[in-house]
């Protein structure tokens, strides 16, 4: 599933705010690598980011729903959010 522009934009905003990198990713597209490429995205930041996404979009994420692939790129994360919103 390709991440819709609005969801991608909102995910970019949430990621930027949660990690304190809003300026750096302001113009990032879906192919932007996250996990392993953004130093601010460590294991503790993943937990904070999930909480921020839950708050922003109004869903909850179970531990078994996420994997490293979810955080591979901005587009992968937006796709995950779209799937959660579609349920």
NUZA-816502 format. One record per atom (N, C-alpha, C): residue number from 1; residue in one letter; atom name; z, y, x. Coordinates in Angstrom, 1 decimal. Each point is the difference from the previous one (the first is absolute). Layout:
N
PT/marlo/marza/tortor/up/north/east
PT/NUM/A/CA/Z/Y/X
...
This chain:
87
PT/marlo/marza/tortor/up/north/east
PT/1/X/N/0.0/-1.2/0.8
PT/1/X/CA/0.0/1.2/-0.8
PT/1/X/C/0.0/1.2/0.9
PT/2/X/N/-0.9/1.0/-0.3
PT/2/X/CA/-0.1/1.2/0.7
PT/2/X/C/1.0/1.0/-0.6
PT/3/X/N/0.8/0.6/0.9
PT/3/X/CA/1.0/1.0/-0.5
PT/3/X/C/-0.7/1.2/-0.6
PT/4/X/N/0.4/0.3/-1.2
PT/4/X/CA/-0.5/1.2/-0.7
PT/4/X/C/0.4/1.3/0.8
PT/5/X/N/-0.8/1.0/-0.1
PT/5/X/CA/0.3/1.3/0.7
PT/5/X/C/1.3/0.6/-0.3
PT/6/X/N/0.4/0.0/-1.3
PT/6/X/CA/1.3/0.6/-0.4
PT/6/X/C/1.2/-0.8/0.6
PT/7/X/N/-0.1/-1.3/-0.1
PT/7/X/CA/1.1/-0.9/0.5
PT/7/X/C/0.0/0.2/1.5
PT/8/X/N/-1.1/-0.1/0.7
PT/8/X/CA/0.0/0.2/1.4
PT/8/X/C/0.6/1.3/0.4
PT/9/X/N/-0.4/1.1/-0.7
PT/9/X/CA/0.6/1.3/0.4
PT/9/X/C/1.5/0.0/-0.2
PT/10/X/N/0.4/-0.6/-1.1
PT/10/X/CA/1.5/0.0/-0.3
PT/10/X/C/0.7/-0.8/1.0
PT/11/X/N/-0.6/-1.2/0.4
PT/11/X/CA/0.7/-0.8/1.0
PT/11/X/C/0.0/0.7/1.3
PT/12/X/N/-1.1/0.7/0.4
PT/12/X/CA/0.0/0.8/1.2
PT/12/X/C/1.1/1.0/0.0
PT/13/X/N/0.2/0.7/-1.1
PT/13/X/CA/1.1/1.0/-0.1
PT/13/X/C/1.4/-0.7/0.2
PT/14/X/N/0.2/-1.1/-0.7
PT/14/X/CA/1.3/-0.7/0.1
PT/14/X/C/0.2/-0.5/1.4
PT/15/X/N/-1.0/-0.6/0.6
PT/15/X/CA/0.2/-0.5/1.4
PT/15/X/C/0.3/1.2/0.9
PT/16/X/N/-0.8/1.1/-0.1
PT/16/X/CA/0.2/1.1/0.8
PT/16/X/C/1.5/0.6/-0.1
PT/17/X/N/0.4/0.1/-1.2
PT/17/X/CA/1.4/0.5/-0.3
PT/17/X/C/1.1/-1.0/0.5
PT/18/X/N/-0.2/-1.3/-0.3
PT/18/X/CA/1.0/-1.0/0.4
PT/18/X/C/0.1/-0.1/1.5
PT/19/X/N/-1.1/0.1/0.7
PT/19/X/CA/0.0/-0.2/1.5
PT/19/X/C/0.1/1.3/0.8
PT/20/X/N/-0.1/1.2/-0.8
PT/20/X/CA/0.0/1.3/0.7
PT/20/X/C/-1.3/0.2/0.8
PT/21/X/N/-1.1/-0.5/-0.5
PT/21/X/CA/-1.3/0.2/0.7
PT/21/X/C/-1.1/0.6/-0.9
PT/22/X/N/0.4/0.8/-0.9
PT/22/X/CA/-0.9/0.6/-1.0
PT/22/X/C/-1.2/0.7/0.6
PT/23/X/N/0.3/0.8/1.0
PT/23/X/CA/-1.1/0.7/0.7
PT/23/X/C/-1.0/-0.9/0.7
PT/24/X/N/0.5/-1.0/0.6
PT/24/X/CA/-0.8/-1.0/0.8
PT/24/X/C/-0.9/-0.8/-0.9
PT/25/X/N/0.4/-0.3/-1.2
PT/25/X/CA/-0.8/-0.9/-0.9
PT/25/X/C/-0.6/0.8/-1.2
PT/26/X/N/0.0/1.2/0.0
PT/26/X/CA/-0.5/0.8/-1.1
PT/26/X/C/-1.4/-0.3/-0.4
PT/27/X/N/-0.9/-0.3/1.0
PT/27/X/CA/-1.4/-0.3/-0.3
PT/27/X/C/-0.3/-1.4/0.3
PT/28/X/N/1.0/-0.9/0.1
PT/28/X/CA/-0.3/-1.4/0.3
PT/28/X/C/-0.7/-0.7/-1.2
PT/29/X/N/-0.9/-0.9/0.4
PT/29/X/CA/-0.6/-0.8/-1.1
PT/29/X/C/0.6/-1.4/-0.1
PT/30/X/N/-0.6/-0.8/-0.8
PT/30/X/CA/0.6/-1.3/-0.3
PT/30/X/C/0.0/-0.9/1.2
PT/31/X/N/-0.8/0.2/1.0
PT/31/X/CA/-0.1/-0.8/1.2
PT/31/X/C/1.1/0.3/1.0
PT/32/X/N/0.8/1.1/-0.2
PT/32/X/CA/1.0/0.3/1.0
PT/32/X/C/1.0/-1.1/0.2
PT/33/X/N/0.1/-0.5/1.2
PT/33/X/CA/0.9/-1.1/0.3
PT/33/X/C/1.5/0.6/0.0
PT/34/X/N/0.9/-0.8/-0.6
PT/34/X/CA/1.4/0.4/-0.1
PT/34/X/C/0.8/-0.9/0.9
PT/35/X/N/0.4/-1.2/-0.5
PT/35/X/CA/0.9/-0.9/0.8
PT/35/X/C/-0.6/-0.3/1.4
PT/36/X/N/0.8/0.4/1.0
PT/36/X/CA/-0.4/-0.3/1.3
PT/36/X/C/-0.8/1.2/0.6
PT/37/X/N/-0.4/0.9/-0.8
PT/37/X/CA/-0.8/1.2/0.5
PT/37/X/C/0.8/1.3/-0.2
PT/38/X/N/0.9/0.0/-1.0
PT/38/X/CA/0.8/1.2/-0.2
PT/38/X/C/1.4/-0.3/0.5
PT/39/X/N/0.4/0.6/1.1
PT/39/X/CA/1.3/-0.3/0.6
PT/39/X/C/1.2/0.2/-0.9
PT/40/X/N/-0.1/1.0/-1.0
PT/40/X/CA/1.1/0.2/-0.9
PT/40/X/C/0.2/-1.1/-1.0
PT/41/X/N/-1.0/-0.9/-0.2
PT/41/X/CA/0.1/-1.1/-1.0
PT/41/X/C/0.6/-1.2/0.7
PT/42/X/N/1.3/0.0/0.2
PT/42/X/CA/0.7/-1.1/0.5
PT/42/X/C/0.6/-0.8/-1.2
PT/43/X/N/0.8/-1.0/0.3
PT/43/X/CA/0.5/-0.9/-1.1
PT/43/X/C/0.9/0.8/-0.9
PT/44/X/N/0.8/0.9/0.5
PT/44/X/CA/0.9/0.8/-0.9
PT/44/X/C/-0.9/1.0/-0.8
PT/45/X/N/-1.0/0.5/0.6
PT/45/X/CA/-0.9/1.0/-0.8
PT/45/X/C/-0.7/-0.7/-1.1
PT/46/X/N/-0.3/-1.3/0.2
PT/46/X/CA/-0.7/-0.8/-1.0
PT/46/X/C/0.9/0.0/-1.3
PT/47/X/N/1.3/-0.3/0.2
PT/47/X/CA/0.9/0.0/-1.1
PT/47/X/C/0.1/1.4/-0.7
PT/48/X/N/0.0/1.0/0.8
PT/48/X/CA/0.1/1.4/-0.6
PT/48/X/C/-1.3/0.3/-0.7
PT/49/X/N/-1.1/-0.4/0.5
PT/49/X/CA/-1.3/0.2/-0.6
PT/49/X/C/-0.2/-0.7/-1.3
PT/50/X/N/0.5/-1.3/0.0
PT/50/X/CA/-0.1/-0.7/-1.3
PT/50/X/C/0.9/0.7/-1.0
PT/51/X/N/1.1/0.4/0.3
PT/51/X/CA/0.9/0.7/-0.9
PT/51/X/C/-0.7/1.3/-0.5
PT/52/X/N/-0.6/0.7/0.9
PT/52/X/CA/-0.7/1.3/-0.4
PT/52/X/C/-1.2/-0.3/-1.0
PT/53/X/N/-0.7/-1.1/0.3
PT/53/X/CA/-1.1/-0.4/-0.9
PT/53/X/C/0.5/-0.4/-1.4
PT/54/X/N/1.1/-0.8/0.0
PT/54/X/CA/0.6/-0.4/-1.2
PT/54/X/C/0.5/1.3/-0.8
PT/55/X/N/0.6/0.9/0.6
PT/55/X/CA/0.4/1.2/-0.7
PT/55/X/C/-1.2/0.8/-0.5
PT/56/X/N/-1.0/0.2/0.8
PT/56/X/CA/-1.1/0.8/-0.3
PT/56/X/C/-0.8/-0.6/-1.2
PT/57/X/N/-0.3/-1.3/0.1
PT/57/X/CA/-0.9/-0.6/-1.0
PT/57/X/C/0.7/-0.7/-1.1
PT/58/X/N/1.4/-0.2/0.1
PT/58/X/CA/0.7/-0.5/-1.1
PT/58/X/C/-0.1/-1.5/-0.2
PT/59/X/N/-0.1/-0.8/1.1
PT/59/X/CA/0.0/-1.4/0.0
PT/59/X/C/1.0/-0.5/1.0
PT/60/X/N/0.3/-1.3/-0.1
PT/60/X/CA/0.8/-0.6/1.0
PT/60/X/C/-0.7/-1.1/0.8
PT/61/X/N/0.4/-0.2/1.2
PT/61/X/CA/-0.7/-0.9/0.9
PT/61/X/C/1.0/-1.1/0.4
PT/62/X/N/-0.4/-1.3/-0.2
PT/62/X/CA/0.9/-1.1/0.4
PT/62/X/C/-0.4/-0.3/1.5
PT/63/X/N/1.0/-0.5/0.7
PT/63/X/CA/-0.2/-0.3/1.4
PT/63/X/C/-1.2/-0.9/0.2
PT/64/X/N/-0.2/-1.0/-0.9
PT/64/X/CA/-1.1/-1.0/0.3
PT/64/X/C/-1.4/0.6/-0.4
PT/65/X/N/0.0/1.2/-0.5
PT/65/X/CA/-1.3/0.6/-0.4
PT/65/X/C/-0.7/0.7/1.2
PT/66/X/N/0.7/0.2/1.1
PT/66/X/CA/-0.5/0.8/1.1
PT/66/X/C/-0.2/-0.8/1.2
PT/67/X/N/-0.9/0.3/0.8
PT/67/X/CA/-0.3/-0.6/1.3
PT/67/X/C/-0.5/1.1/1.0
PT/68/X/N/-0.2/-0.4/1.2
PT/68/X/CA/-0.5/0.9/1.0
PT/68/X/C/-1.4/0.5/-0.4
PT/69/X/N/-0.7/-0.8/-0.7
PT/69/X/CA/-1.4/0.4/-0.4
PT/69/X/C/0.1/1.2/-1.0
PT/70/X/N/1.0/0.1/-0.8
PT/70/X/CA/0.2/1.1/-0.9
PT/70/X/C/0.0/1.3/0.7
PT/71/X/N/0.5/0.0/1.2
PT/71/X/CA/0.2/1.3/0.8
PT/71/X/C/-1.0/0.1/1.1
PT/72/X/N/-1.1/-0.8/0.0
PT/72/X/CA/-1.0/0.0/1.0
PT/72/X/C/-0.7/1.3/0.1
PT/73/X/N/-0.5/0.5/-1.2
PT/73/X/CA/-0.7/1.2/0.0
PT/73/X/C/0.5/0.8/-1.2
PT/74/X/N/-0.4/1.3/-0.1
PT/74/X/CA/0.3/0.8/-1.1
PT/74/X/C/-0.6/-0.5/-1.3
PT/75/X/N/-1.2/-0.5/0.2
PT/75/X/CA/-0.8/-0.6/-1.2
PT/75/X/C/0.7/-1.2/-0.5
PT/76/X/N/0.5/-0.9/0.9
PT/76/X/CA/0.7/-1.2/-0.4
PT/76/X/C/1.2/0.3/-0.8
PT/77/X/N/0.8/1.0/0.5
PT/77/X/CA/1.2/0.4/-0.7
PT/77/X/C/-0.4/0.6/-1.4
PT/78/X/N/-1.0/0.8/0.0
PT/78/X/CA/-0.5/0.6/-1.3
PT/78/X/C/-0.4/-1.1/-1.0
PT/79/X/N/-0.7/-1.0/0.6
PT/79/X/CA/-0.4/-1.1/-0.9
PT/79/X/C/1.2/-0.8/-0.5
PT/80/X/N/1.0/-0.1/0.8
PT/80/X/CA/1.3/-0.7/-0.5
PT/80/X/C/0.6/0.8/-1.1
PT/81/X/N/0.0/1.4/0.1
PT/81/X/CA/0.6/0.8/-1.0
PT/81/X/C/-0.9/-0.1/-1.3
PT/82/X/N/-1.3/0.0/0.2
PT/82/X/CA/-0.8/-0.1/-1.2
PT/82/X/C/0.2/-1.3/-0.8
PT/83/X/N/0.2/-1.1/0.8
PT/83/X/CA/0.3/-1.3/-0.6
PT/83/X/C/1.4/0.1/-0.8
PT/84/X/N/1.0/0.6/0.6
PT/84/X/CA/1.3/0.1/-0.6
PT/84/X/C/-0.2/0.9/-1.3
PT/85/X/N/-0.7/1.0/0.0
PT/85/X/CA/-0.2/0.9/-1.1
PT/85/X/C/-0.8/-0.7/-1.1
PT/86/X/N/-0.8/-0.9/0.3
PT/86/X/CA/-0.8/-0.7/-1.0
PT/86/X/C/0.7/-1.1/-0.7
PT/87/X/N/1.2/-0.4/0.5
PT/87/X/CA/0.8/-1.1/-0.7
PT/87/X/C/0.8/0.5/-1.1
